[in-house]
Amino acid sequence: MVNIDLKIALIRRFGSQIVAARRLKIRESKLSFFVHGHSMPNEHEREILRKALGADFFSQEGDGPQAG
């Protein structure tokens, strides 16, 4: 399932997912997997995204974004 909140936050902050990947130093293909729900970020990647976007979009229970 697409993590639409994450996708919107990336576009609002960086203008595109490709620019976000470059600035966050996360491969674009990996970031795309996160957005499309094919994989979850590790703790380091999750922290990078949380700091850059101001929210945690990967809850432990899978119940949506968590303010953080």
N, C-alpha and C positions, 0 to 999 in steps of 0.2 A: 504494500500500500504506500502511495506517495506521501511523504512528509511535507505537505503543502506549506505548513508554517515555516519549516526550515527553508524551503525554496524561496518563499516570499522574503524572509529575513535576509537571505544571501543576496537577492536581487536588490532589495532596498539599500543594503549596506555597501555593496560592491558594484552594482550595475549589471553583473552577469555572474553565472556560476563559474565560468572560465577565469575571470578576473579574481574571483574569490579564491579559487584553488591556487592561483599563482601567489597571491598575497599571503594566504594562510600556509603556503608550502605543504599542501595536501594535493596529491595527484587528482586531476579532474575526474578521472574514471572512478576513483575511490569516493570522492565527494558525491558523484552521481549515484553510486551504490547506496550511500547514506540517505540521499534524498528519496530514492525509489524504494527504500526499505529492504534492499537485498543484503545489507550487512549493517552492523553497528560499529561506531567508532570505538577505539580503545580509550582508556582513561585520558591519555595524553591528547589525543585528537579531540575528544569530547571537551576537554578543558580549553583547548585552542578555540573551538567553536563557541563555547560559552562566553569566553572573554571577548571575542570579536563581535558577537551578536547580542550579548546581554541577557541571554536566557539559555536554559538547557532544554534542547528539543528531543532528548532521548531519556525518557524516564525508565527506571529499572523495571517497572511493571508494564511498560508499554501502553500507558494510558494518556499519552499526549505530552505537550511541552510543559515544562516546569519553570516558573520564574526563578532566577537564581542570581 
